[in-house]
Amino acid sequence: MSVAKKIQLRNGEEIIAVIHPYWLKRGWRYILGAIFIFASFFFIFWLFRQGFWGYVMFVFGVMIGVHLIFTAWFFRRANCLVITSERIVDITRLGWFDEVISSANYFEIKDVSIRKKGVFANIFNYGAITVQTKNQQVVLELPDIRNPVKVYNLIFEISEESRKKRMKCDSRTVYESFVKIIPELSGEDLDKIRVLISEHLEICENNGEIKI
């Protein structure tokens, strides 16, 4: 299943980035798996001369190696951070049949923090990103992210764009609502509005924003 279908994109929502855990964190599994496979083929003739149990050991060694490499690859691909134009989605695969999907809209985000723990995390520049919402009901913890500062800046940039877009939409909604209720306003209310508009137009003219 694609990421878009898994998170069920909303109307007008776009995927900005899909970030997977840094492969180096599970690198020992790839290395250990390769060692098992290499050793099995390196001793293949000696193992086959041992008869039945030699064949069993060969197959067993290859299967362990393939299993280690495949599980490392599968869980790295299954776990990801999805940054969209409207929200952040954390897809966490805890087991073969155990998956958790959590999301937070940008206007719900209270704080985003980065933590790089350990020598290797600082040398190879990977770490955890924690996203906390305003109501503290949702906390997204995203471990082993490559170049977390870059991801943090991306989240901040998209969040700011989303905030400005939302404010623009809210202003437009207020304006349209105001225009609709003008016929229902009394002469006194309209006179107050006229004074406020005149004062604001004068300020804008003095600032050089408009010319009257």
Phi, psi and omega per residue, in radians:
M1 nan 2.345 -3.130
S2 -1.243 2.795 3.135
V3 -1.095 -0.693 -3.113
A4 -1.051 -0.743 3.128
K5 -1.264 -0.608 -3.096
K6 -1.153 -0.714 -3.112
I7 -1.616 -0.092 3.097
Q8 0.973 1.313 -3.137
L9 -0.973 2.432 3.106
R10 -1.475 2.979 3.121
N11 -1.102 2.195 3.128
G12 1.430 -0.055 -3.128
E13 -1.477 2.428 -3.131
E14 -2.205 2.565 3.072
I15 -1.468 2.126 -3.141
I16 -1.545 -0.771 -3.106
A17 -2.729 2.576 3.014
V18 -2.123 2.021 -3.016
I19 -2.013 2.174 3.139
H20 -1.778 2.755 3.096
P21 -1.017 2.664 -3.138
Y22 -1.137 2.247 -3.049
W23 -1.103 -0.472 -3.079
L24 -1.105 -0.468 -3.130
K25 -1.111 -0.572 3.090
R26 -1.832 0.280 -3.079
G27 -1.047 -0.557 -3.121
W28 -1.106 -0.505 3.105
R29 -1.196 -0.715 3.089
Y30 -1.100 -0.760 -3.118
I31 -1.144 -0.807 -3.127
L32 -1.129 -0.694 3.102
G33 -1.101 -0.734 3.118
A34 -1.128 -0.623 3.119
I35 -1.127 -0.762 3.121
F36 -1.071 -0.785 -3.126
I37 -1.169 -0.786 -3.138
F38 -1.088 -0.772 -3.132
A39 -1.112 -0.678 -3.140
S40 -1.085 -0.752 -3.138
F41 -1.367 -0.505 3.128
F42 -1.147 -0.661 -3.138
F43 -1.761 0.353 -3.019
I44 -1.034 -0.773 -3.088
F45 -1.204 -0.703 3.116
W46 -1.143 -0.716 3.140
L47 -1.135 -0.737 -3.120
F48 -1.155 -0.486 3.101
R49 -1.266 -0.252 -3.126
Q50 -1.464 -0.046 3.105
G51 1.527 -2.540 -3.019
F52 -1.006 -0.849 -3.087
W53 -1.185 -0.449 3.059
G54 -1.180 -0.737 3.073
Y55 -1.078 -0.722 -3.139
V56 -1.085 -0.772 -3.125
M57 -1.145 -0.651 3.110
F58 -1.107 -0.889 -3.136
V59 -1.086 -0.728 -3.133
F60 -1.085 -0.751 3.137
G61 -1.122 -0.757 3.126
V62 -1.136 -0.728 -3.126
M63 -1.126 -0.694 3.097
I64 -1.097 -0.787 3.133
G65 -1.068 -0.811 3.126
V66 -1.109 -0.710 -3.138
H67 -1.092 -0.785 -3.136
L68 -1.088 -0.774 -3.119
I69 -1.202 -0.761 -3.095
F70 -1.163 -0.766 -3.134
T71 -1.130 -0.677 3.105
A72 -1.088 -0.765 3.126
W73 -1.177 -0.787 -3.069
F74 -1.095 -0.856 -3.081
F75 -1.249 -0.470 3.046
R76 -1.214 -0.728 3.133
R77 -1.260 -0.558 -3.090
A78 -1.344 -0.463 3.124
N79 -1.677 2.212 -3.117
C80 -2.781 2.801 3.034
L81 -1.932 2.134 -3.115
V82 -1.878 2.099 3.099
I83 -1.838 2.031 3.133
T84 -1.930 -3.123 3.133
S85 -1.284 -0.213 -3.077
E86 -2.144 -0.362 -3.016
R87 -2.792 3.038 3.030
I88 -2.012 2.291 -3.119
V89 -2.125 2.255 3.120
D90 -1.897 2.046 3.096
I91 -1.862 1.989 -3.088
T92 -2.074 2.104 3.083
R93 -1.705 1.855 -3.120
L94 -1.476 -0.459 3.134
G95 -2.750 -3.109 -3.114
W96 -1.065 -0.619 -3.119
F97 -2.170 0.594 -3.113
D98 -2.426 1.841 -3.086
E99 -2.269 2.400 3.128
V100 -2.113 2.265 3.107
I101 -2.107 2.101 3.137
S102 -2.203 2.574 -3.130
S103 -2.495 2.751 3.093
A104 -2.519 2.220 3.057
N105 -1.245 2.691 -3.077
Y106 -1.093 -0.631 -3.120
F107 -1.266 -0.205 3.105
E108 -1.576 -0.253 -3.028
I109 -1.278 2.266 3.099
K110 -1.748 -0.730 -3.052
D111 -2.694 2.553 3.047
V112 -2.233 2.163 -3.094
S113 -2.204 2.733 -3.135
I114 -2.129 2.443 3.058
R115 -2.421 2.149 3.055
K116 -1.996 1.871 -3.044
K117 -1.916 2.217 3.079
G118 1.798 2.852 -3.101
V119 -1.170 -0.824 -3.088
F120 -1.129 -0.641 3.137
A121 -1.090 -0.665 3.134
N122 -1.361 -0.610 -3.139
I123 -1.218 -0.821 -3.072
F124 -1.659 0.087 3.001
N125 1.013 1.059 2.977
Y126 -2.395 2.751 -3.093
G127 -3.026 -2.998 -3.087
A128 -1.815 2.498 3.048
I129 -2.022 2.246 3.117
T130 -2.005 2.205 3.128
V131 -1.970 2.110 -3.121
Q132 -1.997 2.333 3.141
T133 -1.531 2.911 -3.086
K134 -1.141 -0.662 3.128
N135 -1.502 -0.040 3.084
Q136 1.060 0.322 3.095
Q137 -1.467 -0.414 3.141
V138 -2.194 2.180 3.055
V139 -2.233 2.033 3.137
L140 -1.665 2.130 3.109
E141 -1.983 2.044 -3.022
L142 -2.062 1.669 -3.064
P143 -1.449 2.782 2.963
D144 1.010 0.777 3.110
I145 -1.595 2.228 3.105
R146 -1.212 2.316 3.135
N147 0.888 1.127 -3.057
P148 -1.073 -0.519 3.133
V149 -1.125 -0.702 3.109
K150 -1.103 -0.734 3.118
V151 -1.153 -0.709 3.107
Y152 -1.034 -0.814 -3.140
N153 -1.114 -0.642 3.105
L154 -1.125 -0.777 3.108
I155 -1.061 -0.773 -3.134
F156 -1.109 -0.735 -3.122
E157 -1.125 -0.831 3.138
I158 -1.148 -0.641 3.122
S159 -1.090 -0.742 3.117
E160 -1.139 -0.721 3.114
E161 -1.113 -0.710 3.123
S162 -1.133 -0.688 3.139
R163 -1.127 -0.784 3.135
K164 -1.131 -0.684 3.119
K165 -1.138 -0.717 3.136
R166 -1.159 -0.701 3.115
M167 -1.127 -0.679 3.120
K168 -1.125 -0.744 3.113
C169 -1.135 -0.722 3.131
D170 -1.121 -0.720 3.131
S171 -1.118 -0.721 3.126
R172 -1.127 -0.690 3.119
T173 -1.118 -0.727 3.107
V174 -1.105 -0.748 -3.135
Y175 -1.072 -0.825 -3.130
E176 -1.109 -0.667 3.110
S177 -1.162 -0.683 3.138
F178 -1.119 -0.765 -3.138
V179 -1.064 -0.647 -3.106
K180 -1.193 -0.552 -3.053
I181 -1.632 -0.047 -3.139
I182 -0.967 -0.796 3.139
P183 -1.078 -0.363 -3.089
E184 -1.576 -0.155 -3.096
L185 -1.390 2.625 3.109
S186 -1.389 2.919 3.125
G187 -1.085 -0.632 3.129
E188 -1.126 -0.759 3.123
D189 -1.127 -0.712 -3.140
L190 -1.147 -0.640 3.118
D191 -1.130 -0.706 3.091
K192 -1.102 -0.708 3.130
I193 -1.151 -0.678 3.126
R194 -1.074 -0.724 3.131
V195 -1.124 -0.780 3.138
L196 -1.091 -0.714 3.132
I197 -1.138 -0.742 3.135
S198 -1.076 -0.741 3.127
E199 -1.111 -0.737 -3.122
H200 -1.208 -0.664 3.109
L201 -1.109 -0.677 3.103
E202 -1.101 -0.714 3.101
I203 -1.107 -0.765 3.141
C204 -1.126 -0.643 3.125
E205 -1.176 -0.717 3.117
N206 -1.145 -0.554 3.121
N207 -1.447 -0.071 3.122
G208 1.378 0.254 -3.115
E209 -1.349 -0.565 3.108
I210 -2.412 2.851 3.080
K211 -2.170 2.175 -3.129
I212 -1.917 nan nan
